[in-house]
Amino acid sequence: MKAPDDLESLLRSLTPNTLPEDLKARLAVEPSPAPSPREPAHRRMMIAGFSLAAAAALVLVVREHGAPPSSPARPTVTVLHRDSSLVATRKLGFVEKDGRVFRVEERHWRDEEEALCSSSPVSVRLHEDRREIIYQPVRFD
C-alpha cells in the first residue's frame, strides 16, 4: 500500500454499476408461492398416528372386557435368585505404595439372575460377565 489517502480516494471513486435489464424484469415479477411438498406427507403421518392410537384403544377395551376376572385367592409370587461365581483369576503384577507391597489381580466374575413368577410359566434368566481389579497386600512372614 502506498498511502492511506490514495486508497481511500480510490475506494470513494468506485460506484456500483446498473443492473441488466433482464434481471430487473425478473425482480419486478413477484414469485408465486410454491406448494409445500411436506404437507401431504405430514397429513398422512397424522392420519396413520390417529389410526394406530384408535386401534390401540380398541385392543385395550376388548382385552379389558374379554379377560376373565382374576381370583384374589391366589396371590402372585415372584422368586428372584442371584448368584455370582468366580470364573478366572489372573495375576497382573506387584505394586509398591507407601512402603507396602500389593499384588494386583484381575478377577473374572459371572453374575446370574433368575426370576420366576407363579402366575405365568415365564422365567427370565440374565447372565452378565464382569471384571474386577483387586489390590491385595502381600505379607512377608
TATA-V813082 format. One record per helix or strand of 2 or more residues. SS is the DSSP state (h for helix, s for strand). FROM is the first residue (numbers start at 1). TO is the last residue. If there is no record, write none. Layout:
SS;FROM;TO / SS;FROM;TO
This chain:
h;4;13 / h;21;28 / h;38;66 / s;78;97 / s;100;117 / s;123;137
